[in-house]
Amino acid sequence: MGVTMRAPCKRSGEKEEQEEGVAAAAGRLAGAPEAEECSDVDSDSDREMEGIHGPGGLVKDTVYLRSCQAHSGVPASCFLRQVSTPELNLRHHGLGPQGARALASPLTSNPYVKRLDLRDNGLCGAGVEALAGALSKSSTICDVDLSENQMGVVGVQAICAALTVNLTMQKVQLAGNSLEEHAAQYLAELLLAHTGLKSLDLSYNQLTDHAGEILGPALAENTGLTELNISWNHLRGPGAVAFARGLEANIFLRVLDISYNGFGDPGASAVGEALKTNNVLEELNMSNNRISAVGALSLGLGLRVNQTLRILVMSRNPMRGEGCFGVLKSVRDNPMSALELLDFSADTARRWPSASQEESPRLKSTHPELDLALLAFRTVKKINVCA
């Protein structure tokens, strides 16, 4: 699923080398800097003085270097260069739990960083726990990416607890962290408690039916979240239905990506019911959800009355011509529809009749009823059915 595979969280045989690197870094801070160039991926601490960009920079760097020494971590020169900038990007640096512990102390009092990117650093649960303490106290960081860090349930429990008490946070990315149903309860508590959180990415995890049953009611009660990505999980059956029912009651969410799950026809039908009453959702991605013509027709019942949805992506579903036409007809029959983009591309497109653009320049089809439906559209600006 495109998630970077990393070695196990435990690391060994490097402690002495790390301590030597920290000592050398501390020595250079007091003396003359070395002349060697700094690489993008830090395996040692070189040219730390470049990290000083403004008042207080020297103090912050000293705090970080001392923290590295205390936790036997190798200083990341990119941190030193970006310590006084709005965005701190340390993705793919292999920090590990020790590097995370070293970062925690300087981040707590850092007044500059607003966006923290620690994607793919092998932080594990222990490293995320250490950072959670800093994030709970930070008054400036409002956007954090902790994706692909093998945090598991230990890490997600810590980060959710931290964010619950820090209402400054607006965007959180937790993709690719092997989060399972045990993590769902902590995520649900976050959705219920944090009204300032606007964007949450839970994609590429292992959230199952039971997780959907837990997250659905939390989504219904959430007041604030406007964008949710829960694609590439395992929401199926009752879990998918429960999650969709949460969408029915939600009055804030504007962008939802549930692609690459397994909603199937029952889930599609539940989403259709949600669209009948939901009057805020604007973008919905339901690609690759095993939705057949039956599910598409049920979804169409919601599209027949919905007035806010602008973008609907349903590619790679086995709906065939009957399902696609049913969706199109539902939109055509809704004079108040706001739909601007309807995507049936990829696998779905290959099931359409042979191409002809004489009747409708926006769609490759020779289906007479479909062409008639398309000619009646007034709001849809683009319809994709081609791979």
Secondary structure, 3 states (H helix, E strand, C coil): CCCCCCCCCCCCCCHHHHHHHHHHHHHHHHCCCCCCCCCCCCCCCCCHHHHCCCCCHHHHHHHHHHHHHHCCCCCCHHHHHHCCCCEEECCCCCCHHHHHHHHHHHHHHCCCCCEEECCCCCCHHHHHHHHHHHHHHCCCCCEEECCCCCCHHHHHHHHHHHHHHCCCCCEEECCCCCCCHHHHHHHHHHHHHCCCCCEEECCCCCCCHHHHHHHHHHHHHCCCCCEEECCCCCCEHHHHHHHHHHHHHCCCCCEEECCCCECHHHHHHHHHHHHHHCCCCCEEECCCCCCCHHHHHHHHHHHCCCCCCCEEECCCCCCHHHHHHHHHHHHHCCCCCCCCEEECCHHHHHHCCCCCCCCCCCCCCCCHHHHHHHHCCCCCCEEECCC
